[in-house]
């Protein structure tokens, strides 16, 4: 029995350790700024090569890394405790929200969203359920700030990821054809900077000489990069959705989209998730092009179809450059 | 807290070499029985077990218990309800529904691995209920499913419901995908 006590105490202490602190009430209290409007130098700006579509929002992103990232698993970096990542969303030149991801313990993350005030001087913590009517993004269409449950739907329940801050997203072998790709501005951090600043350890030795790159012709590369950023955060085999064998990460997307899926294109008996040569039969394209609440993909975070992406993916499926010719 | 206590007791039992193996089946049985009770009083059968016509009128088809809308029953286009305030319609099986949200079908809750909950983990079931999203991550769960009632259930009750649903006979039945509503909204009043 005496040998049991420490184990029981340790187990008893575990639930308390998993509790995350409450996020600050104001964005200005989160450590993003050194002075009003001036981002602190320790917070590094970055831009993923394949951005997530948020109804055309202009975005700015910063990360604070108090220590090095453990990069052993290239598909699942482990961030140091104390990591903070911010993402600011602006529509029509006005800041609408800034989201915060804050790693407070080995297995705990705080998720918070801040809604900017009318004067654009600070942003206030949004209730846990989100803010459904935060700004107009197009006539009659309103941007909603997601709930914290929505945040976890994309970033993960247990193994949380900073989705735009990965080896692929920061690769110096940047895709010039990436849809809505943002140019790197001076000061923006890349994979090369992370290594030089010793903010990434235990990564493979040839990471910089052979950086991550999606294989394929330019159209395939851009299409798979888009699917990676906009779809594969949920559709991935290492976080399976029950009943769906769909993995839209670049290395798996073409293999797992051959089936009919559970949501066929209406009126298309030959519907497949992705039907090479037949955009009209491709449920993936149908759902990308829908904002009906039942059919739309992604199911949250957007109220406007990304027409540029729909056009690109339609051409890509029609031309099917990813199908070997005989 | 209940889960943590159970976990500690389980560890204690294993460490001391006592009979958790003997104690587990009655506990599981009790859990399943409680789940069956909850499923019954929460009215899950009302929509998820199809009705068939019996000698005294419609009755639950228990050979298809909790298997959702029968895949063989292809529904014709939903009726147009133009006489407000009539706003929605249901099939005679009580498994297909049409309203302002479109057409929805009761899901297969049996443990069939391909068409039901057989491939689900308990955590995924919790995620579906807590998020009120299809498969825990997709679109919102559609009416008339009273997901808000299920969201009020405790973790212990959800655990029991999941255990029960995994204990019942598996029925292979692929429920159709929902259908988006017509572009013109149905008048609400």
Interface residues (C-beta under 8 A of the other chain):
Chain A: X4 X7 X8 X11 X12 X15 X149 X153 X157 X234 X241 X242 X243 X244 X262 X263 X264 X266 X290 X292 X293 X294 X295 X296 X299
Chain B: X1 X4 X7 X8 X11 X12 X15 X16 X101 X102 X114 X115 X117 X119 X120 X121 X123 X124 X127 X130 X131 X133 X135 X136 X137 X138 X139 X140 X142 X177 X178 X179 X180 X181
